[in-house]
């Protein structure tokens, strides 16, 4: 089992979550579409060569984003990451995957 954390702008929150759920994320026991989310401020500067969805090159951006966390079964992690990259509007989405151990 893994825990996926991804940062998503307001405008794409439901689209990204739906894609992740459809790919198999967010299943815990007899429940599905489980996640935790909290709003915060994203901080980034697009560099030369980037094609930013939000902002302009060499200009610091601060925007409302959501931190979304959900579990993903080992068998689904590859499909979930592919779905994340396809659904997310950012050129390079910020995400991490952490193994969850249960003894």
N, C-alpha and C positions, 0 to 999 in steps of 0.2 A: 504494500500500500504506500502511496505517496501523498504529500500535500502540495498542491499547486497554489502559488500566490502570483497574482497578476495585477498590474496597475492599468486602469482603463479610464478614458475621459468620459464625462457625463453622457455625451451624445451617443456613445457606443456601448454603454453598460449592458443593456438588455440583449443586444445582438450578440455580444461576446459570450455572455453567460449562456444564452440559448445554444450557441454552437458548441460550447464545452459540455453542456448537459447532453446534447444529442450525440456527442462522441463518446459518452460513457462516464463523464466526471460527475461528482456529487452524489454518489450512491453510498449510503450507510445503512447496513442491515436491510430492513423493510421500508426504507425511505429513499426517495430520489430528489434531485434538484436541490440538494442541501449545499448551502454555502454561508459564508460569513462575509460581510462587507462593511467598510467604514470609509467615509469621505475624508480626503486630505488635500494637500497642495503638492502638485508635481512641479519639479524645478529642473529645467534642462536648457541647453543651448545647442541648436542645430549647427553643425560644422559645414565648411565648404565641402561640396560633393553630396550632401544630404538632400533629400526631397521631403521636407517635413510636412506632416498632415496639419499641424498647428504650428504657427510661428514662422520666423524667417531666419536664414543663416546668419550666424554671428550676433544674434540678438537673444538675450536671456529671456526665457519664458517661465511664467508661473501660472498654472491652471488648476482648476478643480479636477481631481481624479478620484477614482474609487480603488481601494485596495480590496481585492476579492480573493478569498481563500476557499478551497474545496479539496476534498480527498479524491484520489484517482486510483483505481485498482491497477496493479502492475500490468495486467494484460491490455489495459486501455491507454496507458500513458503516451505511447507514440501517436496514436490517433488523436488524442486530446491536444497534444502540442501542435500537430499539423492543423487541427481545427482552429486553435488559438491564433496561429500565424495567418491563417486565411481570413478570419473574421475581424481581427484587430485592425484598426485604421492606421496605427503607427507603422512607419517603415521598419523600425526595430522595437518590438514590444519588450517592455521590462517585465520579466517573470523569473520565478525560481521554482525548483522542484526539490523537495526534501523527502527523504525516505522516512516513513513512520513505522516504528517497531512496536510490535505487540507480543509480549512474552506471556 
